[in-house]
Amino acid sequence: MNIVIIGGGAAGLTAAIFAAAPEHTVTVLEQNDRPGRKLLATGNGRCNLTNLDQRQECYRTSRPEKAAAILKQFPVSSAISFFTDLGIYTKNRDGWIYPNSDQASAVLSVLLMEAQHRKVKIKTRETVTGIAREENGTWTVHTRGWKYPADRVIVTTGSPASEISGSCGDGICFAEDLGIRTIPFAPALCPLKCSGADFQKWSGVRVDGKVTLLLDGIPVASERGELQLASYGISGIPVFQISRYAVRALEEGAHVEAELDFFPDMEEEDLAALLNRRMMLCTYKTREELLIGLLPDRLISAALRDGTELDAIAHAVKCLRLTVRDSAGFSRAQVSSGGVDLAEVTETLEARKYPGLYFAGEVLDVDGACGGYNLQWAWSSGAVAGASAAKEGDE
């Protein structure tokens, strides 16, 4: 039986390993010059493999129960055992699981070695242009220079997110051509472009703080951590965590704001009292000088934007509101939201309308929070799709 996998990323290589068997010919078609280029960039090159905290809300999708059912088939314990068997010794950083070497290259290497051991064929520089179902129920995968016959096809093309060359959204185009419902891709885990402050003055500042997302004035999400302030707006992991909701809300026409709290360990009235005490102790200081030691120098002007009254300064430090006008785009996004609707596939990730066609990875409408969730989804969905395609072929 011929199994063709479109895409040689994390999900595609996992699917290939789980689909491989002596009686099967497994071929991976990768449009880049080498597989796994996006995997090499994950976790700033350290590869956050997965996370021990597997709350359902860590996976964002329009079908949370369906995603949970797929993840249950290949959970965190299975992923860790899988990589341990391949030779990756893992370490635990507060629930975030990394290879002990802190090298994404090691993860890619063991996946490629296992694929080679299982006689998986990997064809690079192969750009798939379409997939067609034949009258006898088999498939033909068309590339720019060849046609690959297949009994089973697994689509693991990822999404347009990433600065890596070759990241694309072709997978949902293939699905749409077959009448399979998709949700348009949008950037997620990305910086946000804002208005409402003089960003040039604070560009480059990193500060511990909290960001709250407001949609039409209503708080809907809040995250704390290191905020990164840029010439265009805001970045950092807390911003990434709320970004997918901000981007989707903008698409729906909502008024989107980000409220920044640069002193999250203290209530506003307590901060105002602190400022008053500082003023009484150092009556010779200007308002700007009063804030030295409390805020980074380049944030002081933002704290004074609404005046020099101490209550106003405390409010600005605790509740600096910015209007979110856009994301920083797919090239700055770690993943995408959207993809093939999970209602269109079974719990084995086979297309309901087309037996023998499977989807896995980021091409599906599941995006995870920061912390290894997107890779866990890649391992889980790739393993389920690969094993299912191989099992179906054996029956």
C-alpha positions as CSV (number, residue, x, y, z in Angstrom):
1,M,0.0,0.0,0.0
2,N,1.2,3.5,-0.9
3,I,0.9,6.2,1.8
4,V,1.8,9.7,0.7
5,I,2.3,12.4,3.3
6,I,2.3,16.0,2.2
7,G,4.6,18.0,4.4
8,G,7.8,17.1,6.3
9,G,7.4,19.0,9.5
10,A,6.7,17.8,13.0
11,A,3.3,16.2,12.3
12,G,4.4,14.9,8.9
13,L,7.5,13.1,10.2
14,T,5.5,11.6,13.1
15,A,2.8,10.4,10.8
16,A,5.4,8.8,8.6
17,I,7.0,6.9,11.4
18,F,3.6,5.6,12.7
19,A,2.4,4.7,9.2
20,A,5.6,2.9,8.2
21,A,5.5,-0.9,8.0
22,P,7.2,-3.5,5.8
23,E,4.1,-3.9,3.7
24,H,3.7,-0.2,3.2
25,T,5.5,2.3,1.0
26,V,5.5,5.7,2.9
27,T,6.6,8.8,1.0
28,V,6.9,12.3,2.5
29,L,6.8,15.2,0.0
30,E,8.5,18.3,1.4
31,Q,8.6,21.6,-0.6
32,N,11.7,22.9,1.2
33,D,15.2,21.7,0.6
34,R,15.2,19.8,3.8
35,P,12.4,18.6,6.2
36,G,11.7,20.0,9.6
37,R,13.0,23.6,9.1
38,K,10.2,25.1,11.2
39,L,10.8,22.5,14.0
40,L,14.4,23.7,14.2
41,A,13.2,27.2,15.2
42,T,10.8,26.1,17.9
43,G,11.4,27.3,21.5
44,N,14.2,29.6,20.1
45,G,16.0,26.5,18.9
46,R,15.5,24.6,22.3
47,C,12.3,22.8,21.3
48,N,9.7,22.9,24.0
49,L,8.4,19.3,23.2
50,T,5.3,19.4,25.3
51,N,3.8,20.4,28.6
52,L,2.6,18.4,31.6
53,D,-0.3,20.8,32.2
54,Q,-2.9,19.6,29.7
55,R,-6.0,21.7,30.5
56,Q,-8.4,21.7,27.6
57,E,-8.3,25.5,27.4
58,C,-4.6,25.3,26.4
59,Y,-5.8,24.2,23.0
60,R,-7.9,26.8,21.1
61,T,-10.4,25.4,18.6
62,S,-14.0,25.6,17.6
63,R,-14.4,21.9,18.5
64,P,-12.7,21.5,21.9
65,E,-14.3,18.1,22.7
66,K,-13.0,16.7,19.4
67,A,-9.5,18.0,20.0
68,A,-9.5,16.5,23.4
69,A,-10.6,13.1,22.1
70,I,-7.7,13.1,19.6
71,L,-5.1,14.2,22.2
72,K,-6.3,11.5,24.5
73,Q,-5.2,8.8,21.9
74,F,-1.6,10.0,22.1
75,P,-1.2,12.0,25.4
76,V,1.8,13.7,26.9
77,S,3.0,10.4,28.5
78,S,3.0,8.8,25.1
79,A,4.9,11.7,23.5
80,I,7.6,11.6,26.2
81,S,7.9,7.8,25.9
82,F,8.1,8.1,22.1
83,F,11.0,10.5,22.2
84,T,12.7,8.6,25.0
85,D,12.6,5.5,22.9
86,L,14.1,7.5,20.0
87,G,17.0,8.7,22.2
88,I,15.8,12.0,23.6
89,Y,16.4,12.4,27.3
90,T,13.9,15.0,28.5
91,K,14.0,17.5,31.3
92,N,11.1,19.3,33.2
93,R,11.1,23.0,33.7
94,D,8.0,23.7,35.8
95,G,6.0,21.4,33.6
96,W,7.5,22.6,30.3
97,I,9.3,19.6,28.7
98,Y,12.6,20.1,26.7
99,P,15.3,17.8,25.4
100,N,18.1,17.7,27.9
101,S,20.4,19.0,25.2
102,D,18.2,22.1,24.7
103,Q,18.6,21.4,20.9
104,A,15.7,21.3,18.5
105,S,18.2,19.9,16.0
106,A,18.5,16.7,18.2
107,V,14.7,16.2,18.0
108,L,14.7,16.5,14.2
109,S,17.7,14.2,13.9
110,V,16.1,11.4,15.8
111,L,12.9,11.7,13.9
112,L,14.8,11.6,10.6
113,M,16.9,8.6,11.8
114,E,13.8,6.7,12.8
115,A,12.1,7.5,9.5
116,Q,15.2,6.3,7.6
117,H,15.3,3.1,9.7
118,R,11.7,2.5,8.8
119,K,12.5,3.0,5.1
120,V,10.4,6.2,4.7
121,K,11.1,8.0,1.5
122,I,11.6,11.7,1.9
123,K,11.4,13.8,-1.3
124,T,12.5,17.4,-0.9
125,R,11.8,20.3,-3.2
126,E,8.5,18.7,-4.1
127,T,5.8,21.3,-4.2
128,V,2.3,19.7,-4.3
129,T,-0.1,21.4,-6.6
130,G,-3.2,19.3,-5.9
131,I,-4.7,16.0,-4.9
132,A,-7.2,14.1,-6.9
133,R,-9.5,11.2,-6.0
134,E,-9.6,8.5,-8.7
135,E,-12.7,6.5,-9.7
136,N,-11.4,3.4,-7.9
137,G,-11.1,5.2,-4.6
138,T,-7.3,5.7,-4.8
139,W,-5.5,9.1,-4.9
140,T,-3.1,10.9,-7.1
141,V,-0.9,13.6,-5.6
142,H,0.2,16.1,-8.2
143,T,3.5,18.1,-7.8
144,R,5.1,20.5,-10.2
145,G,7.1,17.7,-11.8
146,W,5.5,14.4,-11.0
147,K,2.4,12.4,-10.0
148,Y,2.4,10.2,-7.0
149,P,-0.2,7.4,-6.8
150,A,-1.5,6.8,-3.3
151,D,-3.9,4.5,-1.4
152,R,-3.8,6.9,1.5
153,V,-2.9,10.6,1.7
154,I,-2.1,12.5,4.9
155,V,-2.0,16.3,4.6
156,T,0.4,17.9,7.1
157,T,1.2,21.1,5.3
158,G,1.1,23.4,8.4
159,S,0.1,27.0,8.0
160,P,1.4,30.4,6.7
161,A,2.8,31.3,10.2
162,S,6.6,31.7,10.6
163,E,9.5,33.5,9.0
164,I,10.7,30.1,7.6
165,S,10.6,30.0,3.9
166,G,8.0,27.6,2.5
167,S,5.4,28.0,5.3
168,C,2.1,28.1,3.6
169,G,-1.6,27.5,3.8
170,D,-1.9,25.1,0.8
171,G,-3.5,22.4,2.9
172,I,-6.8,24.2,3.3
173,C,-6.8,25.0,-0.4
174,F,-6.6,21.2,-1.1
175,A,-9.4,20.7,1.4
176,E,-11.6,23.5,-0.1
177,D,-11.1,22.1,-3.6
178,L,-12.7,18.9,-2.3
179,G,-15.6,20.7,-0.6
180,I,-14.2,20.2,2.9
181,R,-15.1,23.1,5.3
182,T,-12.2,25.2,6.5
183,I,-11.8,28.3,8.7
184,P,-9.5,30.9,7.2
185,F,-6.0,31.1,8.8
186,A,-5.2,34.1,11.0
187,P,-2.0,34.9,12.9
188,A,-1.7,33.6,16.5
189,L,1.0,33.7,19.1
190,C,2.2,37.0,17.6
191,P,3.0,40.6,18.5
192,L,0.2,43.2,18.3
193,K,0.3,46.5,16.5
194,C,-1.3,49.3,18.6
195,S,-2.1,53.0,18.8
196,G,-2.5,55.1,21.9
197,A,1.1,55.8,23.0
198,D,4.4,57.2,21.8
199,F,5.9,53.9,21.1
200,Q,9.3,55.2,19.9
201,K,10.0,56.4,23.4
202,W,9.6,52.9,24.9
203,S,10.8,50.7,22.1
204,G,13.1,48.0,23.4
205,V,11.9,48.0,27.0
206,R,11.3,44.7,28.7
207,V,9.3,44.7,31.9
208,D,7.4,42.3,34.1
209,G,3.7,43.2,33.8
210,K,0.2,42.1,33.0
211,V,-1.8,42.5,29.8
212,T,-5.6,42.3,29.7
213,L,-7.5,42.0,26.5
214,L,-10.7,44.0,26.3
215,L,-13.3,43.4,23.5
216,D,-15.8,46.3,23.2
217,G,-14.7,47.3,26.7
218,I,-15.2,43.9,28.3
219,P,-12.2,42.1,29.8
220,V,-11.9,38.6,28.3
221,A,-8.4,37.4,28.9
222,S,-5.4,38.3,31.1
223,E,-1.8,37.1,31.1
224,R,1.3,38.0,33.2
225,G,5.0,37.8,32.4
226,E,7.7,39.8,30.5
227,L,6.2,42.4,28.3
228,Q,8.3,43.5,25.3
229,L,7.5,47.0,24.1
230,A,8.2,47.8,20.5
231,S,8.0,50.7,18.1
232,Y,4.8,49.3,16.6
233,G,3.1,48.1,19.9
234,I,3.5,45.2,22.2
235,S,5.1,41.7,22.2
236,G,6.3,39.0,24.6
237,I,4.8,35.7,25.8
238,P,1.8,37.3,27.7
239,V,0.9,39.2,24.5
240,F,1.3,36.0,22.4
241,Q,-1.1,34.2,24.7
242,I,-4.0,36.6,24.0
243,S,-3.1,37.5,20.4
244,R,-5.3,34.9,18.7
245,Y,-8.4,36.2,20.4
246,A,-7.5,39.8,19.6
247,V,-6.9,39.0,15.9
248,R,-10.1,37.1,15.5
249,A,-12.1,39.9,17.3
250,L,-10.6,42.4,14.9
251,E,-11.8,40.3,12.0
252,E,-15.3,40.4,13.5
253,G,-15.3,44.2,13.8
254,A,-14.9,44.5,17.6
255,H,-13.1,47.3,19.3
256,V,-10.0,45.7,20.7
257,E,-7.9,47.1,23.5
258,A,-4.9,45.9,25.5
259,E,-4.6,47.2,29.0
260,L,-1.1,47.2,30.4
261,D,-0.3,46.9,34.1
262,F,3.4,47.7,34.8
263,F,3.0,47.2,38.6
264,P,1.0,44.0,38.9
265,D,1.9,43.2,42.5
266,M,0.2,46.3,43.9
267,E,-3.3,47.6,43.8
268,E,-3.8,51.1,42.2
269,E,-4.7,52.8,45.5
270,D,-1.6,51.2,47.2
271,L,0.6,52.5,44.4
272,A,-0.9,56.0,44.7
273,A,-0.1,55.8,48.5
274,L,3.5,54.7,47.7
275,L,4.0,57.6,45.4
276,N,2.7,60.0,48.0
277,R,5.1,58.6,50.6
278,R,8.0,59.0,48.1
279,M,7.0,62.6,47.5
280,M,6.9,63.4,51.2
281,L,10.3,61.8,51.7
282,C,11.9,63.6,48.7
283,T,10.1,66.9,48.3
284,Y,12.9,68.1,46.0
285,K,12.1,65.6,43.3
286,T,10.1,66.3,40.1
287,R,7.4,63.9,39.1
288,E,9.7,62.3,36.6
289,E,12.4,61.9,39.2
290,L,9.9,60.4,41.6
291,L,9.4,57.5,39.3
292,I,13.1,56.6,38.9
293,G,13.6,53.2,40.5
294,L,10.0,52.2,40.1
295,L,9.8,52.1,36.3
296,P,12.4,51.7,33.5
297,D,13.4,55.2,32.3
298,R,11.7,54.9,29.0
299,L,8.4,54.1,30.6
300,I,8.2,57.2,32.7
301,S,6.8,59.4,29.9
302,A,4.0,56.9,29.4
303,A,3.2,57.2,33.2
304,L,3.0,61.0,32.9
305,R,0.9,61.1,29.7
306,D,-2.4,61.9,31.6
307,G,-0.8,64.6,33.9
308,T,1.3,64.9,37.0
309,E,-1.2,64.3,39.7
310,L,-0.1,61.2,41.7
311,D,-3.5,59.4,41.3
312,A,-3.4,59.9,37.5
313,I,0.2,58.6,37.4
314,A,-0.8,55.5,39.5
315,H,-3.7,54.9,37.1
316,A,-1.5,55.2,34.0
317,V,1.0,52.7,35.5
318,K,-1.7,50.2,36.3
319,C,-4.2,50.8,33.4
320,L,-2.4,52.0,30.3
321,R,-4.9,51.3,27.5
322,L,-3.8,50.8,23.9
323,T,-6.1,50.3,20.9
324,V,-5.1,47.1,19.0
325,R,-5.3,47.8,15.3
326,D,-3.6,44.7,13.8
327,S,-1.3,41.8,14.3
328,A,2.3,41.8,13.2
329,G,1.4,39.4,10.4
330,F,2.0,35.8,9.6
331,S,5.8,36.2,9.3
332,R,6.0,37.2,13.0
333,A,3.5,34.6,14.2
334,Q,4.5,31.3,15.7
335,V,1.3,29.5,14.6
336,S,-2.0,30.2,13.0
337,S,-5.5,29.8,14.2
338,G,-8.0,28.3,11.8
339,G,-7.7,25.4,9.4
340,V,-9.7,22.4,8.5
341,D,-12.8,22.2,10.7
342,L,-12.5,19.2,13.1
343,A,-16.2,18.5,12.3
344,E,-15.0,17.4,8.8
345,V,-12.8,14.6,10.2
346,T,-13.4,11.5,12.3
347,E,-11.5,10.8,15.6
348,T,-8.9,9.0,13.5
349,L,-8.5,12.3,11.5
350,E,-9.9,10.7,8.3
351,A,-12.0,13.0,6.2
352,R,-15.6,12.1,6.6
353,K,-16.4,12.7,2.9
354,Y,-13.3,11.0,1.6
355,P,-12.1,7.6,3.0
356,G,-8.3,7.4,2.7
357,L,-7.7,11.2,3.2
358,Y,-6.3,12.4,6.5
359,F,-5.2,15.7,8.0
360,A,-2.8,16.3,10.9
361,G,-0.9,19.1,12.6
362,E,-1.5,22.8,12.2
363,V,-3.5,22.5,9.0
364,L,-6.4,21.5,11.4
365,D,-8.3,24.1,13.3
366,V,-6.4,23.7,16.6
367,D,-3.8,26.2,17.9
368,G,-2.1,25.9,21.3
369,A,-0.9,28.3,23.9
370,C,2.8,29.0,24.4
371,G,4.5,26.1,26.2
372,G,4.8,23.1,24.0
373,Y,1.1,22.7,23.1
374,N,1.4,23.2,19.4
375,L,4.1,20.5,19.2
376,Q,2.0,18.2,21.4
377,W,-0.8,18.6,18.9
378,A,1.6,17.8,16.1
379,W,2.8,14.6,17.8
380,S,-0.7,13.5,18.8
381,S,-2.4,14.2,15.5
382,G,0.5,12.9,13.4
383,A,0.6,9.7,15.4
384,V,-3.2,9.2,15.2
385,A,-3.3,9.9,11.5
386,G,-0.3,7.8,10.6
387,A,-1.4,4.8,12.7
388,S,-4.9,5.1,11.4
389,A,-3.9,5.2,7.8
390,A,-1.7,2.2,8.2
391,K,-4.4,0.3,10.2
392,E,-7.1,1.0,7.6
393,G,-4.8,-0.4,5.0
394,D,-4.3,-3.6,6.8
395,E,-8.0,-4.3,7.2
